[in-house]
Amino acid sequence: MKRNGFGWLLLSPTLVLLGLFGVFPFIYVVWVSFHEWNPFAANPEKVFNWASNYRTLVFDRGFIASLGVTLAFVFFAVSSQVILGYLLAQAFMREFPGKAFFRTIHTLPLIMAPIIVGSVWKLMTTPSIGVIPYMLKTTVGFDLNIGTSALAAFVITVIMDVWHWTPLVTLSLIAALVSLPPDPFEQAQIDGADKWQIFRHITLPMITPALIATVFIRLMDAMRTVDEVLMLTGGGPGSATRFLGVHIFKEVFPRTNYGYGSAVSVIVLYLTIVICWLLYVSLIAPRTKRK
């Protein structure tokens, strides 16, 4: 009992911080989501409206459009990051000249704040001064303008997110690959297995827990992307890059619709949990049952 009490005593600062900055804000947002509240209106009082905000968002075309482009963004961005991250992790597992230098350069995007990333890519994609439109125009004759082309804005946003967060996937998978025991690989080579068979039957199953954890982290971050997109496109043109995070931002700050914005935030959290649970059930749970 004394040991348990001492353990809880050591955990108490973390639990207090978790309650203050995690549990309490979540409960407050859920509570606000059942109210109509504009603190800057003539009547700043909260008005309880039951589930009216949730009923509104179900029929809100702006929310539905934001949900669609967000899911598309998450799919293309996270899948690209996983593929590129694994290939780069395998490359960095080998020795080659300048390996330390390239690993350092590759990791640099991670230390940049999202708002800085959005600003840099804004400069690089501005038609009058940007290096990307200039290169595309001089090499293939393509006029890039993310302010008028919805597809171009969406694609550039995905590329920006891949550039920013692929190093995180690479570092996670390098740690997973380094920890793999060499015996199964040596035995597979002796038995005549090719590279694809080794990857499919040995490497992939052994790194799946680390891979899924990395995907969970990136999926949760991608679902709430705001800063980079606001700096790069402002959520446009149209609803091409009006992701759920941007939709919540514009509902809460410019329109000061705190009740509805809180309801959307709760739904985004619920969708994130559901998607992560589906990934767990489809990939991790079957492996656990077999064991």
C-alpha positions in Angstrom: 0.0 0.0 0.0 2.8 2.4 0.8 4.4 1.7 -2.5 1.2 2.4 -4.3 0.7 5.6 -2.4 4.2 6.7 -3.3 3.6 5.9 -6.9 0.4 8.0 -7.0 2.3 10.8 -5.3 4.9 10.8 -8.1 2.1 10.8 -10.7 0.0 13.5 -9.1 1.7 16.5 -10.8 1.1 14.8 -14.2 -2.4 14.0 -13.3 -3.1 17.5 -12.2 -1.7 19.0 -15.4 -3.7 16.5 -17.5 -6.9 17.4 -15.7 -6.3 21.1 -16.0 -5.2 21.2 -19.6 -6.8 18.1 -21.0 -9.9 16.8 -19.2 -11.4 20.1 -18.0 -11.1 21.9 -21.4 -12.7 18.9 -23.1 -15.6 18.9 -20.7 -16.0 22.7 -21.1 -16.0 22.4 -24.9 -18.7 19.7 -24.7 -20.8 21.9 -22.4 -20.4 24.9 -24.7 -21.4 22.8 -27.7 -24.9 22.5 -26.3 -25.3 26.3 -26.1 -25.8 29.2 -28.5 -23.1 31.6 -27.5 -21.6 34.7 -29.0 -19.6 36.5 -26.3 -19.3 39.6 -28.4 -23.0 40.0 -29.3 -25.4 42.4 -27.6 -26.5 39.5 -25.3 -23.3 37.6 -24.4 -25.0 35.0 -22.3 -25.0 31.3 -23.1 -28.4 30.0 -24.2 -28.9 26.3 -23.8 -30.2 24.9 -27.1 -29.9 21.1 -26.5 -28.5 19.4 -29.6 -29.3 22.2 -32.1 -25.7 22.8 -33.0 -25.2 19.1 -33.8 -28.4 19.0 -35.8 -27.2 22.1 -37.7 -23.8 20.7 -38.7 -25.4 17.5 -40.1 -27.1 19.7 -42.7 -24.3 22.3 -43.0 -22.9 22.1 -46.6 -19.8 23.9 -45.4 -19.1 21.3 -42.8 -19.8 18.4 -45.2 -17.4 19.9 -47.8 -14.8 20.4 -45.1 -15.1 16.9 -44.0 -14.7 15.5 -47.5 -11.5 17.6 -48.3 -10.1 16.8 -44.9 -10.5 13.0 -45.3 -8.9 13.3 -48.8 -6.1 15.4 -47.4 -5.4 12.9 -44.6 -5.4 10.0 -46.9 -3.0 11.4 -49.5 -0.7 13.2 -47.0 -0.4 10.4 -44.4 0.0 7.6 -47.0 2.6 9.6 -48.9 4.5 10.3 -45.7 4.5 6.6 -44.7 5.8 5.4 -48.0 8.5 8.1 -48.4 9.4 7.8 -44.7 10.0 4.1 -45.0 12.0 4.4 -48.2 14.2 7.1 -46.6 14.5 5.1 -43.4 15.8 2.2 -45.4 18.2 4.5 -47.2 19.6 6.0 -44.0 20.1 2.5 -42.6 22.9 2.1 -45.2 26.3 3.8 -45.2 27.0 6.4 -47.9 29.1 9.5 -48.2 27.5 12.5 -46.5 25.0 10.4 -44.6 25.1 12.5 -41.4 24.8 15.7 -43.4 21.7 14.5 -45.4 20.1 13.2 -42.2 20.5 16.6 -40.6 19.1 18.4 -43.6 16.2 15.9 -43.8 15.3 16.6 -40.2 15.3 20.4 -40.4 11.6 20.8 -41.4 10.6 19.3 -38.0 12.0 22.3 -36.1 10.0 24.8 -38.1 6.8 26.1 -36.6 3.7 25.3 -38.8 3.0 29.0 -39.4 6.6 29.5 -40.6 6.2 26.5 -43.0 3.0 28.1 -44.4 4.7 31.4 -44.9 7.7 29.9 -46.7 5.5 27.9 -49.0 3.3 31.0 -49.6 6.4 32.8 -50.8 7.5 29.9 -53.0 4.1 29.5 -54.7 3.2 33.2 -55.3 3.0 33.5 -59.1 5.0 36.8 -59.3 7.9 35.9 -57.0 7.7 32.2 -56.2 10.4 29.7 -57.4 7.9 26.9 -57.9 5.7 28.7 -60.4 8.8 30.0 -62.2 10.3 26.5 -62.5 7.0 25.0 -63.7 6.6 27.8 -66.3 10.1 27.6 -67.6 10.4 23.8 -67.7 6.9 22.5 -68.7 5.0 25.6 -69.5 2.5 25.2 -66.6 1.1 28.3 -64.9 0.7 27.5 -61.3 -1.7 29.7 -59.3 -3.1 28.3 -56.1 -5.3 31.4 -55.7 -7.5 30.4 -58.6 -7.0 26.6 -59.1 -8.7 24.5 -56.4 -6.8 21.3 -57.5 -3.4 23.1 -57.5 -4.1 24.5 -54.0 -5.1 21.1 -52.7 -2.0 19.4 -54.2 0.4 22.0 -53.0 -1.1 21.8 -49.5 -0.5 18.0 -49.5 3.0 18.4 -50.8 3.7 21.0 -48.1 2.5 18.7 -45.3 4.5 15.8 -46.7 7.6 18.0 -46.8 7.0 19.1 -43.2 6.2 15.8 -41.5 7.9 13.0 -43.5 11.1 13.4 -41.3 9.0 12.4 -38.3 7.9 9.2 -40.0 11.5 8.5 -41.1 12.9 8.9 -37.6 10.2 6.7 -36.1 10.8 3.9 -38.7 14.6 4.2 -38.3 14.2 3.5 -34.6 11.9 0.5 -35.4 14.3 -0.9 -38.1 17.4 -0.6 -35.8 15.6 -2.6 -33.1 14.9 -5.6 -35.4 16.9 -8.7 -34.6 19.1 -9.9 -37.4 18.4 -13.7 -37.1 15.1 -13.8 -39.0 16.6 -11.9 -41.9 19.7 -14.1 -42.1 17.5 -17.3 -41.9 15.3 -15.9 -44.7 18.2 -15.2 -46.9 19.6 -18.7 -46.3 16.2 -20.2 -47.3 16.3 -18.2 -50.6 13.7 -15.5 -49.9 13.8 -12.5 -52.1 13.6 -8.8 -50.9 9.8 -8.6 -51.4 9.2 -11.8 -49.4 11.5 -10.6 -46.6 9.7 -7.2 -46.5 6.2 -8.7 -46.5 6.7 -11.6 -44.1 9.4 -10.3 -41.8 10.0 -6.6 -41.9 6.5 -5.3 -42.2 4.9 -7.6 -39.4 7.8 -6.7 -37.0 7.5 -2.9 -37.5 3.7 -2.8 -37.7 3.3 -1.6 -34.0 5.7 1.3 -34.6 4.2 2.0 -38.0 0.6 2.1 -36.6 1.7 4.4 -33.7 3.3 6.8 -36.2 0.2 6.7 -38.4 -2.0 7.5 -35.4 0.1 10.5 -34.5 0.2 11.8 -38.1 -3.5 11.1 -38.6 -4.5 13.1 -35.5 -2.2 16.0 -36.5 -3.5 16.0 -40.1 -7.2 16.0 -39.0 -6.6 19.3 -37.2 -4.3 21.1 -39.6 -4.8 24.9 -39.4 -1.8 27.1 -39.3 0.0 26.1 -42.5 -3.2 26.1 -44.6 -4.3 29.5 -43.3 -1.0 31.0 -44.2 -0.8 29.3 -47.6 -4.3 29.5 -49.0 -6.6 30.9 -46.3 -8.8 27.9 -46.8 -9.5 28.6 -50.5 -10.0 28.9 -53.3 -13.6 27.9 -52.6 -13.6 25.0 -50.2 -10.5 23.3 -51.8 -8.4 23.6 -48.6 -11.1 24.5 -46.1 -10.2 21.6 -43.8 -12.1 20.9 -40.6 -9.5 22.8 -38.5 -9.8 25.9 -40.8 -13.6 25.5 -40.7 -13.6 25.6 -36.9 -11.2 28.5 -36.9 -13.5 30.6 -39.2 -16.6 29.7 -37.2 -15.1 30.6 -33.8 -12.9 33.6 -34.6 -14.3 35.7 -37.5 -17.9 34.7 -36.9 -17.6 34.3 -33.1 -20.0 31.3 -33.2 -18.5 29.6 -30.2 -21.3 27.1 -29.6 -21.4 25.8 -33.2 -17.5 25.8 -33.4 -17.4 23.7 -30.2 -19.8 21.2 -31.6 -17.7 20.8 -34.7 -14.6 20.3 -32.5 -16.3 17.5 -30.6 -17.3 15.8 -33.8 -13.8 16.1 -35.2 -12.4 14.5 -32.0 -15.0 11.7 -32.3 -14.1 11.1 -36.0 -10.4 10.9 -35.2 -11.0 8.4 -32.4 -13.2 6.3 -34.7 -10.7 6.3 -37.5 -7.8 5.3 -35.2 -10.0 2.6 -33.7 -10.8 1.2 -37.1 -7.1 1.1 -37.9 -6.4 -0.7 -34.7 -9.1 -3.3 -35.2 -8.1 -4.0 -38.8 -4.3 -4.1 -38.3 -3.3 -4.7 -34.6 -6.2 -6.7 -33.1 -5.9 -9.7 -35.5 -2.2 -10.0 -34.8 -2.9 -10.0 -31.0 -5.5 -12.7 -31.3 -3.1 -14.9 -33.4 -0.6 -14.7 -30.6 
